[in-house]
Amino acid sequence: MSTQLIADAVRNSRSDDQSTVWDRLFAFWFRRLVYTQIWEDPEADLAALRLPMGSTIVTISSGGCNALSYLTAQPAQVFAVDLNEAHLSLLKLKLAGLRAFSSYEDFWQFFGEAASPANSELYLDRLRPLLDAEARAYWDKRNAIGRPRHDYFTDGFYRHGMLGGFIGFAHLLAKFARIDRSALLNGKPDAPERVQAMGRLHRLFHSPLARLITGTPALLFSLGIPPQQRDLLGGGEPLNEVLYERLLRLINGHPNETNYFAWQALLRRYPGPGDRCLPPYLQRSRFERMRDGAGLIIPVHANLRHFLEALPARQIDAVVLLDSQDWMAPDEIGALWNAIDRSGSDDVRVIFRTAGKESPLENNELASLRHVWCRDEERSAVGFARDRSGIYGGFHCYARR
């Protein structure tokens, strides 16, 4: 079922005539665990949305980090919708952790550090009994050498997943290029070791090898970039140049002592425990709120538009689309926004990101949507400026006219 939903989503982004073997390969690839951490900043989301207490939120789940972090806004309900059962299984595991662990230390050990051999026993004794059949089957499944997936949490969970593997490959290239990743993360801008590391990073991204990697669609699947989004990301520019610019924004745009996205990109781990440089749901001071609010998170395995169409009218106060519209054809985007229009409250806000800079709603093919929806320039600018991950070209916030 998961594979079919993803395949349908990828096909929606192109006509049958335009669909390629790359689309079909991506649909197969994306059914796996891609993101061990979501790469959209939840604090930027909440700064743009400015939600009143008691709001109902619909978001694409991905790794579940943001759905949980939205509990800091004291919502009435958060629907976490996703096509990928692996990502929903991760969210369900985190919800089980909030129910099972009474101490922050245990929750941090399993989901923050995510590298203790003791986590295998914690999973079997305390988390597994709280999972539904689908999530239990996912985490119990064994690989070719008989190792269960829940063992990912015993040797560094953030090294796993498709993106974690790709980042590991990038680290190997950085090692061969003699790039000091610790200097990039912790060095002062004018420190000689950081200046040297930045120079070597520039040379690596402008090398023939980088052009080869970024020119091969399948090699970018592990970044969660389908073929059509790859075209939007490039925007007519060489993809190695665009990715280099985004990486510089990630590691230079915000102080790295508070930017956990930079830590994940350069070291594949968090610097915690505590309250600094962590997603809100992993912060010590938020733990009790996360535990109290766990029942407000509702995982949903569905196509987002179909889910919205099935809701009662005027029920939703915020919709978080991540970058999903980059996958979609204009008619599918139009149908999605019509579903939001019907299910959204009078004051509903919609936020999303784009690989390129422009919002799809500004295209001529979707001009009719602009009779109903207006881009909030100020909130969009706030979201873009606050987004520490730095990997997207645009942040967009829309409200009714």
C-alpha positions as CSV (number, residue, x, y, z in Angstrom):
1,M,0.0,0.0,0.0
2,S,2.8,2.4,0.9
3,T,4.6,1.8,-2.4
4,Q,1.5,2.4,-4.4
5,L,0.7,5.7,-2.6
6,I,4.2,7.0,-3.3
7,A,4.1,5.8,-6.9
8,D,0.8,7.6,-7.4
9,A,2.3,10.8,-5.9
10,V,5.3,10.7,-8.2
11,R,3.1,10.1,-11.2
12,N,1.0,13.1,-10.2
13,S,4.1,15.3,-10.8
14,R,4.3,14.3,-14.5
15,S,2.0,13.1,-17.3
16,D,2.2,9.5,-18.3
17,D,4.2,10.6,-21.4
18,Q,6.7,12.5,-19.3
19,S,7.1,9.9,-16.6
20,T,10.5,8.3,-16.7
21,V,12.3,5.3,-15.3
22,W,13.8,7.7,-12.7
23,D,10.3,8.5,-11.4
24,R,9.6,4.8,-11.0
25,L,12.9,4.2,-9.3
26,F,12.3,7.1,-6.9
27,A,8.9,5.7,-5.9
28,F,10.5,2.4,-5.1
29,W,13.4,4.1,-3.2
30,F,11.2,6.5,-1.2
31,R,9.2,3.7,0.5
32,R,12.2,3.2,2.8
33,L,13.2,5.2,5.8
34,V,14.6,8.4,4.2
35,Y,14.7,11.0,7.0
36,T,15.8,10.1,10.6
37,Q,15.3,13.8,11.3
38,I,13.0,16.3,9.5
39,W,14.8,19.1,7.7
40,E,12.3,21.9,8.2
41,D,12.7,24.0,11.2
42,P,9.6,23.8,13.5
43,E,10.5,27.0,15.3
44,A,10.4,28.8,11.9
45,D,7.1,27.2,11.2
46,L,5.6,28.4,14.5
47,A,7.0,31.9,14.1
48,A,5.3,32.2,10.8
49,L,2.0,30.6,11.8
50,R,1.5,32.4,15.1
51,L,-1.1,29.9,16.2
52,P,-3.6,30.6,19.0
53,M,-4.0,27.9,21.7
54,G,-6.4,25.2,20.8
55,S,-5.6,25.2,17.0
56,T,-6.0,22.1,14.8
57,I,-3.0,21.4,12.7
58,V,-2.5,19.1,9.7
59,T,1.1,18.4,8.7
60,I,3.0,16.0,6.6
61,S,4.7,13.8,9.1
62,S,8.1,12.9,7.7
63,G,10.2,11.9,10.7
64,G,7.7,13.3,13.1
65,C,10.0,15.8,14.8
66,N,7.8,18.8,13.8
67,A,4.5,17.2,14.6
68,L,5.7,16.7,18.1
69,S,7.4,20.1,18.3
70,Y,4.1,21.8,17.4
71,L,2.8,20.6,20.8
72,T,4.7,23.6,22.2
73,A,2.0,25.8,20.7
74,Q,-0.6,24.0,22.8
75,P,-2.8,22.8,19.9
76,A,-6.1,20.9,20.2
77,Q,-4.9,18.2,17.7
78,V,-2.1,17.5,15.2
79,F,-2.8,15.2,12.3
80,A,0.5,13.8,11.0
81,V,-0.2,12.5,7.5
82,D,2.3,10.7,5.3
83,L,2.5,8.3,2.4
84,N,5.6,6.6,3.8
85,E,4.9,4.0,6.4
86,A,8.5,4.0,7.5
87,H,8.3,7.6,8.6
88,L,4.9,7.0,10.3
89,S,6.5,4.0,12.1
90,L,9.2,6.4,13.4
91,L,6.6,8.9,14.7
92,K,4.7,6.0,16.4
93,L,7.9,4.9,18.1
94,K,8.5,8.4,19.4
95,L,4.9,8.5,20.7
96,A,5.4,5.2,22.4
97,G,8.6,6.6,24.0
98,L,6.7,9.5,25.4
99,R,4.1,7.1,26.9
100,A,6.6,4.6,28.2
101,F,9.5,6.7,29.5
102,S,8.8,8.7,32.7
103,S,12.2,10.3,32.7
104,Y,13.8,12.7,30.2
105,E,17.1,10.7,30.6
106,D,15.5,7.6,29.1
107,F,13.8,9.5,26.3
108,W,17.1,11.3,25.5
109,Q,19.1,8.0,25.6
110,F,16.8,6.4,23.1
111,F,15.8,9.2,20.7
112,G,18.5,11.9,21.3
113,E,21.7,10.1,21.7
114,A,20.2,7.1,20.0
115,A,23.4,5.1,20.3
116,S,23.3,3.0,23.5
117,P,23.4,-0.8,23.4
118,A,20.8,-0.7,26.2
119,N,18.2,0.7,23.8
120,S,17.6,-2.8,22.3
121,E,16.2,-3.9,25.6
122,L,14.3,-0.7,26.1
123,Y,12.6,-1.3,22.8
124,L,11.7,-4.9,23.5
125,D,10.5,-4.3,27.1
126,R,8.9,-0.9,27.0
127,L,8.3,0.4,23.5
128,R,7.3,-2.6,21.4
129,P,4.2,-3.5,23.5
130,L,2.8,0.0,22.8
131,L,3.2,-0.1,19.0
132,D,0.4,-1.1,16.6
133,A,0.9,-4.1,14.4
134,E,2.3,-2.1,11.4
135,A,4.9,-0.2,13.4
136,R,5.9,-3.3,15.4
137,A,6.4,-5.2,12.1
138,Y,8.5,-2.4,10.7
139,W,10.9,-2.1,13.7
140,D,11.1,-5.9,14.2
141,K,12.0,-6.6,10.5
142,R,15.4,-8.0,10.1
143,N,18.0,-7.3,7.4
144,A,20.0,-9.8,5.3
145,I,22.3,-10.6,8.3
146,G,19.5,-11.0,10.7
147,R,19.7,-7.6,12.4
148,P,16.4,-6.0,13.4
149,R,15.7,-2.4,12.5
150,H,15.2,-1.3,16.2
151,D,19.0,-1.9,16.6
152,Y,19.5,1.3,14.6
153,F,19.1,3.0,18.0
154,T,22.0,1.1,19.5
155,D,24.8,2.4,17.3
156,G,23.8,5.9,16.2
157,F,20.3,6.2,14.7
158,Y,21.1,9.3,12.8
159,R,23.7,7.4,10.7
160,H,20.9,5.3,9.3
161,G,18.1,6.0,6.8
162,M,18.7,7.0,3.2
163,L,19.8,10.5,4.0
164,G,22.0,9.4,6.9
165,G,23.8,7.1,4.5
166,F,24.2,9.8,1.9
167,I,25.6,12.2,4.5
168,G,28.0,9.4,5.5
169,F,29.1,9.2,1.9
170,A,29.6,12.9,1.8
171,H,31.7,12.7,5.0
172,L,33.9,10.1,3.3
173,L,34.5,12.5,0.4
174,A,35.3,15.3,2.8
175,K,37.8,13.0,4.5
176,F,39.6,12.3,1.2
177,A,39.5,16.1,0.5
178,R,41.0,16.7,4.0
179,I,38.1,18.9,5.1
180,D,38.0,19.4,8.8
181,R,34.3,19.1,9.6
182,S,34.8,20.1,13.2
183,A,36.4,23.3,12.1
184,L,33.4,24.0,9.9
185,L,31.1,23.4,12.8
186,N,32.9,25.0,15.7
187,G,35.7,27.2,14.3
188,K,35.5,31.0,14.4
189,P,34.9,32.5,10.9
190,D,38.4,33.9,10.7
191,A,40.2,31.0,12.3
192,P,43.0,29.6,10.0
193,E,41.7,26.0,10.3
194,R,38.2,27.1,9.3
195,V,39.4,29.3,6.4
196,Q,41.4,26.3,5.2
197,A,38.4,24.0,5.6
198,M,36.1,26.4,3.7
199,G,38.6,26.6,0.8
200,R,38.8,22.8,0.5
201,L,35.0,22.6,0.7
202,H,34.8,25.0,-2.3
203,R,37.2,23.0,-4.3
204,L,35.3,19.8,-3.6
205,F,32.0,21.2,-4.7
206,H,33.4,22.6,-7.9
207,S,35.3,19.4,-8.8
208,P,34.4,17.1,-11.7
209,L,33.3,14.5,-9.1
210,A,30.8,16.8,-7.6
211,R,29.4,17.6,-11.0
212,L,29.1,13.9,-11.8
213,I,27.3,13.2,-8.5
214,T,24.8,16.0,-8.8
215,G,24.2,15.2,-12.5
216,T,23.0,11.7,-11.7
217,P,19.3,11.7,-10.5
218,A,19.5,8.4,-8.6
219,L,22.4,9.6,-6.5
220,L,20.2,12.4,-5.1
221,F,17.3,10.1,-4.2
222,S,18.8,9.7,-0.8
223,L,18.3,13.4,-0.2
224,G,14.6,12.8,-0.9
225,I,14.8,14.7,-4.1
226,P,12.6,13.3,-6.9
227,P,13.3,14.0,-10.5
228,Q,11.0,17.0,-10.9
229,Q,12.2,18.6,-7.7
230,R,15.8,18.2,-8.9
231,D,14.9,20.4,-11.9
232,L,13.3,23.1,-9.6
233,L,16.3,23.0,-7.3
234,G,18.7,23.7,-10.1
235,G,16.6,26.5,-11.6
236,G,18.8,26.5,-14.6
237,E,22.0,26.7,-12.6
238,P,24.5,23.9,-12.1
239,L,23.2,21.8,-9.3
240,N,26.6,21.5,-7.6
241,E,26.7,25.3,-7.3
242,V,23.2,25.5,-5.9
243,L,23.9,22.8,-3.3
244,Y,27.1,24.5,-2.3
245,E,25.3,27.8,-1.8
246,R,22.6,26.0,0.4
247,L,25.3,24.2,2.4
248,L,27.0,27.6,3.1
249,R,23.7,29.0,4.3
250,L,23.3,25.9,6.6
251,I,26.7,26.2,8.3
252,N,27.1,30.0,8.2
253,G,23.6,31.4,8.4
254,H,23.0,30.9,12.1
255,P,25.2,30.3,15.1
256,N,26.1,26.6,15.1
257,E,25.9,26.4,18.9
258,T,22.1,26.7,18.4
259,N,21.8,25.1,15.0
260,Y,21.1,21.4,15.3
261,F,20.7,21.0,11.6
262,A,24.4,21.9,11.1
263,W,25.3,19.3,13.7
264,Q,23.3,16.7,11.9
265,A,24.8,17.6,8.5
266,L,28.4,17.7,9.7
267,L,28.4,15.0,12.5
268,R,25.1,13.1,12.2
269,R,24.3,13.6,15.9
270,Y,22.9,16.1,18.4
271,P,25.1,17.9,21.0
272,G,22.6,17.5,23.8
273,P,21.1,16.6,26.2
274,G,19.6,19.7,27.6
275,D,17.7,22.7,26.0
276,R,20.1,24.2,23.5
277,C,20.7,23.1,19.9
278,L,17.9,20.5,19.9
279,P,14.5,20.1,18.3
280,P,11.9,21.3,20.7
281,Y,10.5,17.8,21.3
282,L,14.0,16.6,22.5
283,Q,14.6,19.5,24.9
284,R,14.6,18.7,28.6
285,S,12.3,21.7,29.6
286,R,9.7,20.5,27.0
287,F,9.6,16.9,28.0
288,E,6.6,17.0,30.3
289,R,4.6,19.0,27.7
290,M,5.5,16.4,25.1
291,R,4.4,13.6,27.5
292,D,1.1,15.4,28.3
293,G,0.4,16.1,24.7
294,A,1.3,12.8,23.0
295,G,-2.3,11.8,22.7
296,L,-3.0,14.9,20.6
297,I,-0.8,13.5,17.8
298,I,-2.7,11.4,15.3
299,P,-0.6,9.5,12.7
300,V,-2.4,9.0,9.4
301,H,-1.3,6.9,6.5
302,A,-2.9,8.6,3.5
303,N,-2.6,10.9,0.6
304,L,-2.8,14.4,2.1
305,R,-5.5,15.7,-0.3
306,H,-7.7,12.7,0.2
307,F,-7.4,13.1,3.9
308,L,-8.4,16.7,3.8
309,E,-11.3,16.0,1.5
310,A,-12.6,13.5,4.1
311,L,-12.6,16.0,7.0
312,P,-15.6,18.0,8.0
313,A,-15.7,21.5,6.6
314,R,-13.9,24.4,8.4
315,Q,-12.1,22.2,10.8
316,I,-8.4,23.0,10.2
317,D,-6.5,26.1,11.4
318,A,-3.0,25.3,9.9
319,V,-1.7,23.2,7.1
320,V,2.0,22.4,6.8
321,L,2.9,21.1,3.3
322,L,6.7,20.8,3.7
323,D,8.0,20.7,0.1
324,S,5.4,18.3,-1.2
325,Q,4.1,20.6,-4.0
326,D,7.5,20.4,-5.7
327,W,6.4,16.8,-6.6
328,M,3.0,17.9,-8.0
329,A,1.5,18.8,-11.4
330,P,-0.6,22.1,-11.4
331,D,-3.9,20.3,-11.5
332,E,-3.0,18.2,-8.4
333,I,-1.8,21.4,-6.6
334,G,-5.1,23.1,-7.5
335,A,-7.1,20.1,-6.1
336,L,-5.0,20.2,-2.9
337,W,-5.8,23.9,-2.3
338,N,-9.4,23.3,-3.0
339,A,-9.4,20.7,-0.3
340,I,-7.7,23.1,2.1
341,D,-10.2,25.8,1.2
342,R,-13.1,23.4,2.2
343,S,-11.5,22.0,5.3
344,G,-9.8,25.1,6.6
345,S,-11.2,27.6,9.1
346,D,-11.8,31.2,8.1
347,D,-8.3,32.1,9.6
348,V,-6.5,29.0,8.3
349,R,-2.8,29.5,7.5
350,V,-0.8,27.4,5.1
351,I,3.0,27.1,5.1
352,F,5.3,25.3,2.7
353,R,8.8,25.3,1.4
354,T,10.1,25.1,-2.2
355,A,13.4,23.9,-3.6
356,G,13.4,26.9,-5.9
357,K,12.6,30.4,-4.8
358,E,9.1,30.9,-6.3
359,S,5.8,29.7,-5.0
360,P,3.8,27.4,-7.4
361,L,0.7,29.5,-6.6
362,E,2.3,32.4,-8.5
363,N,2.3,30.4,-11.8
364,N,-0.2,31.5,-14.4
365,E,-1.7,28.0,-14.5
366,L,-2.8,28.5,-10.9
367,A,-4.0,32.1,-11.1
368,S,-7.5,31.2,-10.0
369,L,-6.1,30.2,-6.6
370,R,-4.9,33.7,-6.0
371,H,-8.5,34.9,-5.9
372,V,-8.9,33.0,-2.7
373,W,-5.3,32.9,-1.3
374,C,-2.8,35.6,-0.6
375,R,0.9,35.2,0.2
376,D,1.7,36.8,3.5
377,E,5.0,38.5,2.6
378,E,5.9,39.4,6.2
379,R,5.3,36.0,7.7
380,S,7.0,34.3,4.7
381,A,10.1,36.5,5.3
382,V,10.1,35.6,9.0
383,G,9.9,31.9,8.3
384,F,12.7,32.0,5.7
385,A,15.0,34.0,8.0
386,R,14.3,31.8,11.0
387,D,14.8,28.5,9.1
388,R,18.1,27.2,10.4
389,S,18.3,24.2,8.0
390,G,19.0,26.6,5.1
391,I,18.4,24.0,2.4
392,Y,15.3,25.4,0.8
393,G,15.0,28.2,-1.7
394,G,11.7,29.6,-0.5
395,F,9.4,29.7,2.5
396,H,5.8,30.6,1.9
397,C,2.9,31.5,4.2
398,Y,-0.6,31.9,2.7
399,A,-3.9,33.0,4.2
400,R,-7.4,33.7,2.8
401,R,-7.9,37.1,1.2
